[in-house]
């Protein structure tokens, strides 16, 4: 039993890394916001992530969790054609639910930020940077959802290494793009979250093409 339990925990390591690109990117963004933009900038990135997680949990994550048992069952087929069809349908469903959610959050961003956060130490001058930072991050919602869905397809066939290796490369790329956008543009914290969305797009594309 101990050996079996240890094997489970060893197998979980790459899985955790492969699924944590968005979370690690968020921590990187907050750290770089502090040192590259300013102390108050951490708040903009933190609040942007809070606004991302709400629609993400209700849309993309729900689809990925619901379809995973079916993918795991169909992964045992010889040709895996049915698994491919299931994955394509799940990807279409992910886009169907995440794209309107992302557009809605961007369109209503100013009102949402004012209603939820304005007051106390969060003043009028903090509204627009938070809205812009949130919009750049929420714009990547469909790609985050697709990347997590495709990663689960790899796990269904027993491949935990590919999503993990790709996630590590993209974490390093995220740091480089962060530095580029913050130092060469006037986007500030929006440059950091735009970088996260770019890496989410790259992650979804790379996993989807494999």
N, C-alpha and C positions, 0 to 999 in steps of 0.2 A: 504493500500500500504506500509506503514511504517513497519508494522508487517511482511509482505511478504519479503520485502527487508532485514530486520533484520534476518529472517530465512535463507535467501540465504547466508548472510555473516557468520552466525554461522555454516552452513553446509560447507562453504569453508575452515574453520579452519583446520579440520582433513585432508581435501584433500590436502591443501598446505603442511602440515607436511608429509603426505605420499609420496608426489612427490618430496620432497626436500632433500632426503638422500644424493644424490650426491653433491648438492650445500653446504650443511652443512658439509659434509665430507671434501670438498675442503677448507672451512674456518678453520676447525679443523687442517687440514694438514698444512696450511700456518702458523697458530699460533704455532703449535708444532715444525715446522721447524725452526722458529725464536728462540725458547727457548731451543730446544734440539739439533739442528744441528748448527745453526749460522745465522747471519743476511742475508748473501747473499743467503742462502738456500731457502728463501721465493720465490725468483725469479724462481728457478727451478720448484717449485710446481705450481706457477702461470702460467708459460709458458706451463707446461704439461697440465694444464686444458684448456688452449686456444687451444692446439692441439687436445684435446679430443672433445671439443664442435663442432668443424668444421665437422668431419665425423658424430658425433652424430645427429646434426641437419639435415643433408642430408639423413640419413639412418633410424635409429631407431625411432626418434621422428616423422618423416614423416609417418611411418607406423602406429604408435600408434594413432596419431591424425586422420589419414584418416579412420581407422577402428572403432573408438569410436562410431560414430552415428549408425553404423550397430549393434554393440554390445548392445547399449542402446535400440535399437528397438527390438532385439531378446530377451532381458532380460525379456520382458513381457510374453514370451511363458511359458506354464505350465511346460514342461520338460527341457527346455533350451538346448536341444540337438543340435539345430542349432547354438546356441550361442557358445557352446563348439567346434563345428567344425570350426566356424569362428575364434575363438580364437587360435585354433591349427594351422590353415592356416596362421594367422597373426604372430604367434610365429615362424613358419618355414620361413616366409618371412623376419622376423627380423634377424634371424640367417644368412639367405642367403645374406643379404646386409651388416650386421655388421661384420661378420667374415672376409671376404676379405678386408674390410676397415681397420680393426684392424691389420691384418697381413701386409697389405701394409704400414700402418703408422709405424709399428715396423721395417720392412725391410728397409724403406727409411728414418728412423728416423734421422740418422746422417746427411744426405744431407738436409733434411727439416729444421733441427735446424740451420745448417750452413747458408743456404740461407735466412731464415726468421729472424734470431736473431743475428748472429755473426757480431760484429762491435761495435764501441764505447766502452762502459764499459763492454760489453759482449765479453769476450776473449776466446781464445782456451781452456783454462782450465775449462771453464764453459760448453763447448759443451757436453762432455761425461756425466757429472752428469745430465744434462737436458735430454739427449737422454735416459738414463737409467730410470730416473724418469717418463718420458713420456711413455716409453714402458710399464712399470708396470701399469700405469693408463689406457692407451689405450687397453691393454690386457683385461680389464674388460668391454669394450664397449658392447659386446653381452649381458652380464649379466645386465648391466644398461638398455639396451633397453628392454630386457624381463621383468625386474622388473617394468618398467613404463607401459608396455603393460598390464601385469597382474593386476597392480594397477587400471588401467582404467576399467578392467573387474569387479572389485569389486565396483567401482563407478557406473558402469552401472546397477548393481542390488541394488544400494542404500546403500551399505556398505562402508562408508568412514572411519570407525574406525579401521578395521583390518590393512590396510596398514600403518596407522598412528602409531598404537601401535608397530608394527614391526619395523618401521623406528626409533622410539625412542630407542628401545632396541639395534638396530644395531649401532646407533650413539654412545652409551655407549661402545659397543663392539669395535667399531673403535678406540676409545681412548685407550682402553686396548691393542689392537693389535699394535697400533702405538708405545706405550711405549715399548712393548716387542721387536718389530723388530728393533727399533732405538737403544735400549740399549744393545741388545744381538747380533746384526749383524753389519756388516760394510756397510750396504746398504745406510745409510743416508736417504736422502729424498725419494729415491726409496722405502724404507721400508714403508714410509707413504702412498705412492700411491698404493703400493702392498696391504696394509691393506684396502684401499678403494675398490679395486677390489675384495678382499676376501669378504667384506661386501656386495658388489653388487651381488656376486654369491649367498651368503646366502639369500639375499633378494629375488632374482628371484626364488630360489629353494623353499623357504618357501611359497611364494605367489602362485607359480605354483602347489604346492601339496595340496593346500587348496580347 
